[in-house]
C-alpha cells in the first residue's frame, strides 16, 4: 500500500493499528540540540534516537510500523479534523483534533537547556481537552538498539522504567496510573475541558522528575526558542518560512560540540521501494558549512563560531597533509562503517535500511571550497581567526593546491569510478580564492604567488575543459555533455557573472532539461545505483536564486513560491520531492532549508531594489 493513502480522519482504533508507515510529510519535529523526535499527525512519536542524534533508535515505527517502536498519545474524537502547528517562533509542536462535540490539543516539546551542554534530554507531552469530554489512550512501546532489543518495563503506579542491556534506558512519568503490557506501557482516561494528561520522558538517571515541572519545562522551552528567533535580522517578505527554516537548522546543531547534522533521520528513501536509503545523522563538511553561511546571513554569529571551533579541531588533527574527511560523527570522531539492519523492514518496504555511511571513505574535493567560504565569511563578520586556526587553513589549502586536478566522487557522492567534476573544480577555486582574500583582509602570512597561480590555473581549466561548445553550455564532467544542477552554484560563489552569456545559456539549458514545474533534478545520467531518485529540494531553490541574479525576478519569484508550496503543513522539507510533489528522503534536511534562506534573502533584496527604482521620483 502507498503510505500516502492513510487518511488523517481514521478512527482512533485504526490509528493504533497502523501497519503502513505514516507519510513523511505528516510529521513535525522537536529537539533539544542533542537529538530530535518526529511526531505524526495522529499523535505518535514514530522516530527518535536516544539520547543523541547518532544514537540507536528507541522509536522507529516510521521505518517499521510493526516492529520499530512507537509512543502514541491519541484522543478518541470521532471524525476529527487534525492539524499541526508550531507555537509562534518556536520548535514547540501543537497537534489539534477538532470534532463536532469535543476537541483536544497535544503539546510536544523537548526542554532546551542551552546553558548546560551536558543536561539530559527531557521530552514533554501534554494532552489537553479544550472542548467537551475526551477519551484518550497512551501506548509507549520502545524498541531499543534499532529495534534489536525489547525490554519489559518496571512500573510503579505513575512511573515506568526501561533498562536495556545494550543502550541507555529511560523513565516515563505521568500524572495518571500506568499499566505494563509485555514490553510496553499503556494508560487511558477521560478528560473534560481544561484537564490534561501529562507525560515526561527522561533519562533513567535523571532522578524523579515531578510532573508539575512540565509547566516550567514548557515555558522555558518556549522562551528559549522565541528569544533565539528574535535575534534574526531578516525582515523580508517570507519571514515565516525563513524563520521556520532557521529554527529547523538550529534543531540540527549540537549544543555540546558545535557540529551540525545533515538530517535527523536515516533510512528514509530517495526513491520509494528502492535502495537509496542513507544515514544522514552525521556532520558533512559541505552541508554544515552551507548551514553556517545561511545562519550568518540572518545574524546568527554564535553558531558560526561554534562550528568553526569544531572544524578547527578537525583541521588541526588532519596532520601535515591537510586532508579532511568529508564527514564526521557529531562528536568529531570517525563515522561508523555502513551496515544494513535486518531488524527494520524499511519505510514502505524500502530496503536495505542503512546506518553508518560508506560515503565517508570517498574522496570529495568540493568540501574544501564550502569550508573556506564559511571560514572567510565568519572572519569577515565575526571574530578573527586564531594563529593555530590559520596554520590549519594553510595546510588545507596546500592540500588543495596539490590535488585539485584529481578525479573524485563529487558533491552527489556517486558510487562509481571517480570523475573530473566541474563542481569539484569550482569549489577548489573557491577554497584558494577565499584563502587569498582572508589572508589579505587579516594581513596573514601566506604564499600569495603560489596560491594566485593555482587559482588562475583552476579558472582557466574550467573554461577550457568544462564548456561544451557543441551543446552551448557548461557540463557536469570534463569533456562530457551532461548537465548537473550543482552548476547552479557557479554564479552564487561569484566564479562567473550571473549575466554572462555563457552562464545564461547554461541556466536556460538546466531549466529545459532538469527543471519540472519549478522543482529541479540533480542530474539525469546514470549514477551507479538502481532506480530513479526524486527532484532535489535544494537545487530547486538554487535555480530560483540564479534566475533572480540573472535579472528575471518575475520567473524567480514564481519558481521560489511554487517550491514553497511543496513544504509540508509546518513548512518543513525532506531531501527530495516525488513526481506528485510529496516528500522523499531524510527529514528534515538542512541542505534544503539553508538553500531556502539563501534564495529568500537574495530575491527579497532584489525585489526591494526594483521597487525603489520604480517609485523613485
C-alpha positions in Angstrom: 0.0 0.0 0.0 1.2 3.5 -0.8 1.9 5.2 2.6 0.1 8.4 1.3 -3.2 6.6 1.4 -3.6 6.8 5.2 -6.2 9.4 6.0 -6.0 11.9 8.8 -9.6 11.1 9.6 -9.2 7.4 10.5 -10.8 6.2 13.7 -8.6 6.1 16.8 -8.7 2.3 16.8 -7.4 2.3 13.2 -4.6 4.7 14.1 -3.3 2.4 16.8 -3.1 -0.5 14.3 -1.1 1.3 11.7 0.7 -1.3 9.6 2.0 1.1 6.9 4.3 4.0 7.5 2.8 7.4 8.2 3.7 9.7 5.3 6.9 11.6 5.8 5.0 14.9 5.2 2.6 14.1 8.1 5.2 14.9 10.7 6.5 17.7 12.8 9.9 17.6 14.6 11.0 18.7 18.1 14.5 18.7 19.5 16.8 19.9 22.2 20.1 20.4 20.3 21.2 16.9 21.2 18.6 14.7 19.5 15.2 15.1 17.8 11.9 13.3 17.5 9.4 13.1 14.7 5.7 13.4 15.7 3.0 12.3 13.3 -0.5 13.9 12.9 -2.1 11.0 14.8 0.0 11.9 17.9 2.6 9.2 17.5 6.4 9.7 18.1 7.5 7.2 15.4 11.1 8.2 15.1 13.6 9.1 17.8 17.2 8.3 18.6 18.2 8.3 22.3 20.0 10.1 23.7 21.9 11.7 20.8 21.3 12.4 17.1 23.5 9.4 16.1 22.5 7.1 19.0 20.4 4.0 18.2 16.6 4.5 17.9 14.2 3.9 20.7 11.2 4.6 18.4 11.4 3.7 14.7 7.9 2.9 13.7 8.4 5.2 10.7 10.8 2.6 9.3 8.8 -0.4 10.5 5.3 0.2 11.9 5.1 -3.3 13.4 8.5 -3.8 15.0 10.1 -0.3 15.1 8.6 1.0 18.3 6.2 4.0 18.9 5.0 6.4 21.6 1.3 7.1 20.8 -0.9 9.6 22.6 -4.3 9.9 21.0 -7.7 11.4 21.8 -10.7 9.4 20.7 -12.7 12.0 18.8 -14.9 10.7 16.0 -14.2 12.1 12.5 -12.0 14.8 13.9 -10.1 17.2 11.7 -6.4 17.0 12.6 -3.9 19.9 12.2 -0.4 20.6 13.3 1.3 23.9 14.0 4.2 25.3 15.9 3.8 27.8 18.6 4.9 31.1 17.1 8.7 31.3 16.5 9.4 28.0 18.4 10.0 24.3 17.9 7.2 23.5 20.3 4.6 21.5 18.4 0.8 21.6 18.8 -1.4 18.9 17.3 -5.1 19.6 17.4 -8.1 17.3 17.0 -11.4 19.2 16.3 -14.6 17.2 16.3 -18.3 18.1 16.4 -18.8 17.5 20.2 -15.2 17.7 21.5 -11.7 18.9 20.8 -8.3 18.4 22.2 -4.7 19.5 21.7 -1.4 17.8 22.2 1.7 19.9 23.0 5.1 18.2 22.4 8.5 19.7 23.1 12.0 18.9 24.3 13.3 21.0 27.2 16.3 23.1 25.9 18.9 23.9 28.5 21.4 25.7 26.3 23.5 26.8 29.3 24.2 23.2 30.3 25.6 21.3 27.4 25.5 18.0 29.3 21.9 18.2 30.5 19.9 15.1 29.7 17.1 15.0 27.1 13.6 15.6 28.5 10.5 15.1 26.3 7.3 16.7 27.5 3.9 15.6 26.1 0.7 17.2 27.4 -2.8 16.3 26.1 -5.4 18.9 27.0 -9.2 18.7 26.4 -10.3 22.0 25.0 -14.0 21.3 24.5 -16.4 18.7 25.7 -15.3 15.3 27.1 -12.4 13.4 25.6 -11.4 9.8 26.0 -7.8 9.1 25.2 -5.3 6.3 25.2 -1.5 6.3 25.6 0.8 3.5 24.3 4.5 3.7 24.8 6.3 0.8 23.2 10.1 1.4 22.8 12.3 -0.9 20.9 16.0 -0.3 21.7 19.1 -0.6 19.6 17.4 -0.1 16.2 14.6 -2.5 17.2 17.0 -5.2 18.0 16.1 -5.4 21.7 12.8 -5.3 23.6 12.7 -4.8 27.3 9.9 -5.3 29.9 9.3 -2.1 31.9 9.2 -1.8 35.6 6.0 0.1 36.6 5.3 1.7 39.9 2.0 3.5 39.7 2.8 6.6 37.6 6.4 5.8 36.7 7.8 3.3 34.2 11.4 2.4 33.8 13.1 0.6 30.9 16.6 -0.8 31.4 18.0 -2.3 28.2 21.3 -4.2 28.2 22.9 -2.5 25.2 21.5 1.0 25.3 20.7 3.9 27.6 17.4 3.4 29.4 14.8 6.0 30.1 11.9 6.9 32.5 8.3 7.7 31.7 6.4 9.7 34.3 2.7 10.6 34.2 0.0 12.2 36.2 -2.1 9.1 36.0 -1.7 5.4 36.5 0.4 3.4 34.1 0.0 -0.3 33.4 2.6 -2.7 31.9 1.8 -4.7 28.8 4.7 -7.1 27.9 7.3 -4.6 26.7 5.0 -1.6 26.5 3.2 0.7 28.9 -0.4 1.8 28.5 -2.7 4.4 30.0 -6.2 5.7 29.3 -8.7 8.1 30.8 -11.3 10.8 30.3 -10.7 14.5 30.2 -13.1 17.3 30.4 -12.4 20.8 29.0 -9.3 22.2 30.8 -8.0 19.0 32.2 -4.7 17.5 31.0 -2.9 14.1 30.7 0.9 14.8 31.2 3.8 12.6 30.3 7.6 13.2 30.7 10.2 11.0 29.1 13.6 11.5 30.6 16.9 9.8 31.4 16.7 6.9 33.8 19.4 8.5 35.8 17.8 11.9 35.9 16.1 11.4 39.2 12.4 11.5 39.9 11.1 14.4 37.8 7.8 15.7 39.2 5.0 16.1 36.7 4.2 19.6 37.8 7.6 20.6 36.4 6.2 20.2 33.0 4.8 23.7 33.1 8.3 25.1 33.9 9.9 23.0 31.1 7.3 24.1 28.6 7.5 27.8 29.4 11.3 27.8 29.5 11.4 26.0 26.1 9.0 28.5 24.5 11.1 31.4 25.8 14.3 29.9 24.6 13.1 29.4 21.0 11.3 32.8 20.8 14.4 34.6 22.2 16.6 32.8 19.6 14.2 33.6 16.7 14.0 37.2 17.7 17.7 37.6 17.0 17.2 37.1 13.3 17.9 40.2 11.2 15.6 39.1 8.4 12.6 41.3 7.9 11.6 40.3 4.4 8.6 39.0 2.5 8.9 35.4 3.5 9.8 35.8 7.2 7.6 33.0 8.4 9.3 30.4 6.1 12.7 31.8 6.6 12.4 31.7 10.4 11.0 28.2 10.3 14.0 27.2 8.2 16.4 28.8 10.7 14.7 27.1 13.6 15.0 23.8 11.7 18.7 24.3 11.1 19.2 25.2 14.8 17.5 22.0 15.7 20.2 20.1 13.8 23.1 21.8 15.7 24.8 20.1 18.6 24.9 22.3 21.7 27.7 20.2 23.1 30.0 20.0 20.1 29.0 22.8 17.7 28.7 20.4 14.8 25.6 20.3 12.6 24.0 17.1 11.3 22.7 16.9 7.7 19.4 15.5 8.9 18.0 13.9 12.0 17.0 10.6 10.4 18.3 7.6 8.5 16.7 5.2 6.0 14.0 7.4 4.5 14.1 6.6 0.8 15.0 8.9 -2.1 13.1 6.5 -4.3 10.0 4.7 -2.9 10.7 1.0 -2.5 14.3 1.4 -3.7 17.8 1.1 -2.3 18.7 4.8 -1.9 18.3 4.8 1.8 21.1 6.5 3.6 22.1 7.6 7.1 22.3 11.4 7.4 23.0 11.7 11.1 26.5 13.0 10.7 28.2 16.3 10.0 29.1 16.7 6.4 31.7 19.5 5.9 29.7 20.7 2.9 26.3 20.8 4.5 27.4 22.2 7.7 29.5 25.0 6.0 26.5 26.0 3.9 24.4 26.0 7.1 26.8 28.4 8.8 26.6 30.7 5.8 22.8 30.7 5.9 22.6 31.4 9.6 25.2 34.1 9.4 23.0 35.9 6.8 20.3 36.0 9.4 22.6 37.4 12.0 23.4 34.3 13.9 27.2 34.5 14.7 27.4 32.2 17.7 26.6 29.1 15.6 29.3 30.0 13.1 31.8 30.4 15.9 30.9 27.1 17.5 31.1 25.3 14.2 34.4 26.9 13.3 35.8 25.9 16.6 34.6 22.3 15.9 36.0 22.1 12.4 39.2 23.9 13.5 39.9 20.9 15.8 39.4 18.6 12.9 41.8 20.6 10.7 44.5 20.6 13.4 44.2 16.8 13.6 44.4 16.2 9.9 48.2 16.2 10.0 50.8 17.8 7.7 48.9 16.5 4.7 45.9 18.8 5.2 43.4 16.2 4.1 40.0 16.4 5.8 37.3 13.6 5.9 34.1 14.6 4.0 32.0 13.9 7.1 32.5 13.2 10.8 30.3 11.9 13.6 28.7 14.5 15.8 31.5 14.4 18.3 34.1 14.7 15.7 35.1 11.0 15.6 35.0 8.8 12.6 31.7 7.9 11.0 30.8 4.3 11.7 31.0 1.8 8.9 27.9 1.4 6.8 25.8 -1.7 7.7 22.3 -2.8 6.8 19.7 -3.5 9.5 17.7 -6.7 9.4 15.6 -5.6 12.3 13.6 -2.9 10.3 11.5 -3.6 7.2 12.1 -0.1 5.8 9.8 2.8 5.0 7.2 1.4 2.6 9.5 -1.6 2.1 12.5 0.4 1.0 15.5 -1.7 1.8 18.2 -2.0 2.9 17.9 0.2 5.9 21.4 1.5 6.4 23.2 3.0 9.4 26.7 4.4 9.1 27.7 5.8 5.8 30.1 4.3 3.2 30.5 7.6 1.5 32.6 8.7 4.5 35.5 6.9 2.8 35.0 8.8 -0.5 37.4 11.4 -1.9 35.5 14.7 -2.4 37.3 17.8 -3.3 34.4 20.3 -3.1 34.3 20.2 0.7 37.3 22.5 0.9 35.6 25.3 -1.0 32.5 25.2 1.1 34.5 25.1 4.3 36.7 28.0 3.2 33.8 30.1 2.2 32.2 29.6 5.6 35.6 30.4 7.4 36.1 33.5 5.2 32.6 34.8 6.0 32.9 34.0 9.7 36.1 36.1 9.8 34.6 38.9 7.7 31.6 39.3 10.0 32.8 37.7 13.3 35.9 37.0 15.2 39.3 36.9 13.6 40.9 33.5 13.0 43.5 32.4 15.5 47.1 31.7 14.7 46.7 28.0 15.1 43.5 28.1 13.1 45.3 29.9 10.2 48.1 27.4 10.2 45.4 24.7 9.9 43.9 26.6 6.9 47.3 26.9 5.2 47.7 23.1 5.5 44.3 22.5 3.9 44.9 25.0 1.1 48.3 23.4 0.3 46.5 20.1 0.0 44.0 21.6 -2.4 46.9 23.1 -4.5 48.4 19.6 -4.8 45.2 17.7 -5.6 42.8 20.0 -7.4 43.5 18.1 -10.7 42.4 14.8 -9.2 39.2 12.9 -10.0 36.8 12.5 -7.2 33.3 11.2 -6.2 31.7 14.7 -6.5 29.1 16.5 -4.4 26.4 13.9 -5.1 28.7 11.0 -3.8 28.2 8.8 -6.8 29.1 5.2 -6.1 31.1 4.6 -9.2 34.6 5.4 -10.6 35.9 8.9 -9.7 35.5 11.5 -12.4 36.6 15.1 -13.0 33.5 17.1 -11.9 33.1 20.8 -12.7 31.6 21.4 -9.3 34.7 19.9 -7.6 37.0 22.2 -9.6 34.7 25.1 -8.9 34.9 24.6 -5.2 38.7 24.1 -5.3 38.8 27.6 -7.0 36.6 28.9 -4.1 38.9 27.4 -1.5 42.0 29.1 -2.8 40.2 32.3 -3.7 38.8 32.7 -0.1 42.1 31.8 1.5 43.8 34.6 -0.5 41.0 37.1 0.4 41.2 36.1 4.1 45.0 36.4 4.2 44.8 39.8 2.5 42.0 41.1 4.8 43.7 40.0 8.0 47.3 40.6 6.8 48.1 36.9 7.4 51.3 35.2 6.2 50.6 33.2 3.0 52.4 32.1 -0.1 50.4 34.5 -2.2 52.2 34.0 -5.5 51.7 30.2 -5.4 48.1 30.5 -4.4 47.3 33.1 -7.0 48.9 30.9 -9.7 46.8 27.9 -8.6 43.6 29.9 -8.5 44.3 31.2 -12.1 45.1 27.7 -13.3 41.8 26.3 -11.9 39.9 29.2 -13.5 41.5 28.5 -17.0 40.9 24.8 -16.6 37.2 25.2 -16.0 36.7 27.5 -19.0 38.8 25.3 -21.3 37.6 21.8 -20.3 34.1 22.1 -18.9 32.5 24.2 -21.6 30.9 22.2 -24.3 30.8 24.3 -27.5 28.6 21.9 -29.4 26.0 21.8 -26.6 26.4 25.5 -25.8 26.6 25.2 -22.1 28.8 24.1 -19.2 28.8 20.4 -18.4 29.0 18.1 -15.4 32.3 16.4 -16.2 35.4 17.2 -18.1 34.8 16.6 -21.8 31.2 15.4 -21.1 27.9 16.6 -22.4 25.5 16.1 -19.4 24.1 18.8 -17.2 24.3 18.9 -13.4 22.2 21.1 -11.1 25.3 21.8 -9.0 26.4 24.1 -11.8 23.9 26.5 -10.4 26.4 27.4 -7.7 28.8 28.9 -10.3 27.3 32.5 -10.0 26.4 32.0 -6.4 30.1 31.7 -5.4 31.0 34.5 -7.9 33.0 32.4 -10.3 31.1 33.7 -13.2 28.8 36.7 -13.7 25.2 35.9 -13.3 24.5 37.7 -16.6 27.5 36.2 -18.6 26.1 34.9 -21.9 27.7 31.5 -21.5 26.2 31.2 -18.0 22.8 32.3 -19.2 22.9 29.6 -21.8 23.7 27.1 -19.1 20.9 28.3 -16.9 18.5 28.1 -19.8 19.6 24.5 -20.5 19.2 23.5 -16.9 15.7 24.9 -16.9 14.8 23.0 -20.0 16.5 19.7 -19.1 16.5 19.3 -15.3 13.5 21.5 -14.1 10.0 20.3 -14.0 7.2 22.5 -12.7 9.6 24.5 -10.6 11.4 21.6 -9.0 14.9 20.6 -10.2 16.6 17.2 -10.5 20.2 16.9 -9.7 21.1 15.1 -12.9 19.6 12.6 -15.3 22.6 10.5 -16.2 23.4 7.1 -14.6 24.9 7.3 -11.2 25.7 3.7 -10.4 22.6 3.0 -8.4 19.3 1.3 -9.3 16.1 3.3 -9.5 15.4 7.0 -10.2 15.5 9.5 -7.4 13.2 12.4 -6.9 13.8 16.1 -7.6 16.3 17.6 -5.2 14.8 20.3 -3.0 17.9 22.4 -2.5 18.6 22.6 -6.3 15.1 24.0 -6.8 15.9 26.9 -4.5 19.3 27.4 -6.2 17.5 27.6 -9.5 15.2 30.4 -8.2 18.2 32.3 -6.8 20.1 32.0 -10.1 17.1 33.4 -12.0 16.9 36.3 -9.6 20.6 37.0 -10.1 20.2 36.9 -13.8 17.5 39.6 -13.6 14.4 37.5 -14.3 12.7 38.4 -11.0 9.2 37.5 -12.2 10.2 33.9 -13.0 12.4 33.7 -10.0 9.6 34.6 -7.7 7.2 32.2 -9.4 9.6 29.3 -9.1 10.5 30.2 -5.5 6.9 30.4 -4.3 5.9 27.3 -6.1 8.7 25.4 -4.3 7.5 26.9 -1.0 4.1 25.2 -1.7 5.9 21.8 -1.7 6.7 22.1 2.0 4.5 20.2 4.5 1.9 22.0 6.5 4.6 23.0 9.0 7.0 24.5 6.5 9.4 21.5 6.7 11.2 19.8 3.8 12.8 16.5 3.3 15.6 16.0 0.8 13.6 15.4 -2.4 10.1 15.5 -4.0 8.5 12.7 -5.9 6.5 13.4 -9.2 3.4 14.3 -7.1 5.4 16.8 -5.0 5.3 14.6 -1.9 8.4 14.5 0.3 11.1 11.9 -0.1 14.3 11.2 1.7 15.6 12.1 5.2 13.7 14.7 7.1 14.0 17.5 7.9 17.0 18.2 5.7 19.5 21.0 6.4 20.5 21.4 2.8 17.0 22.3 1.7 16.3 24.8 4.5 19.6 26.6 4.0 19.0 26.9 0.3 15.6 28.4 1.0 17.1 31.0 3.3 19.7 32.0 0.7 17.2 32.3 -2.1 14.7 34.2 0.0 17.4 36.6 1.2 18.6 37.5 -2.3 15.3 37.6 -4.0 13.8 39.8 -1.4 16.7 42.2 -1.7 16.4 42.4 -5.5 12.6 42.9 -5.3 13.2 45.8 -2.9 15.7 47.4 -5.3 13.4 47.1 -8.2 10.6 48.7 -6.2 12.9 51.5 -5.1 13.8 52.2 -8.7 10.2 52.1 -9.9 9.0 54.6 -7.2 12.0 56.9 -7.3 10.8 60.4 -8.5 
